[in-house]
Amino acid sequence: MTTTTAFEFMLRRAVDADVDGMNVLIEESARALGAGYYTPQQTESAIRYIFGVDRQLIADGTFYVALRTGGCGGAPRLVGCGGWSKRRTLFGGDQYAGREDSLLDPAVDAARIRAFFVRPAFARRGIGRAILDECERAARAAGFTRAEMAATLPGEPLYAACGYRVVDGFDIAMPDGLALPVRRMLKSLV
């Protein structure tokens, strides 16, 4: 799974050793790419209560990392992450209290697209789209015919450009009284 767009990157399944790096990337991405969509208070609250790695996706083999492979003068650099899920939880990292990890039925349910974050210096260069393409391919192979997500406001334009449509919006209530507006988006995978 190698892609070239002005720089080279590769996708691979995330492993437990990636968690610390992904959490740093998620915080960096949320702060920089969420500016103008969310207040700094909403962003910090979401980092604390919602955004983060869901280790269940790693265990399921459905979470991916994008690594810059060319021209960085050393080891590959983590530049993006994201995944899909065959479980009920629609959003949230390990710290999110509203998790439900029971399995979905591909004949009835939509696969969940989850936790897409890109390092800000590499945004809008095809990383998110490449991860999304891999997630959709894998979800199809697992028998799913639809995908859904709770898209953040900065992520909505990418997902819309990839064929997802907004079916409703809602606020995720956080324990500190703040709320994070998101969009529920759907796409047919057939």
Number of C-alpha atoms within 10 A of each C-alpha: 10 13 16 14 9 9 13 15 24 20 20 16 17 22 15 10 8 16 16 11 12 23 18 12 21 23 19 17 21 23 19 14 19 18 13 11 13 20 13 15 11 20 23 16 19 24 20 16 19 23 24 25 24 21 16 15 23 19 12 13 16 21 28 25 25 28 20 23 19 16 10 11 8 8 11 15 15 20 24 26 30 27 26 28 27 23 20 17 20 22 22 21 23 15 15 17 12 13 16 11 13 10 12 17 14 16 10 10 17 25 30 26 26 27 26 25 27 26 22 17 11 14 15 11 14 17 29 23 16 19 25 23 13 21 24 24 13 16 24 17 10 12 14 24 19 20 22 22 24 25 24 19 17 16 17 19 12 16 20 14 10 13 12 19 17 17 10 11 14 12 11 15 14 17 12 9 8 15 18 18 17 19 19 18 21 23 20 14 16 7
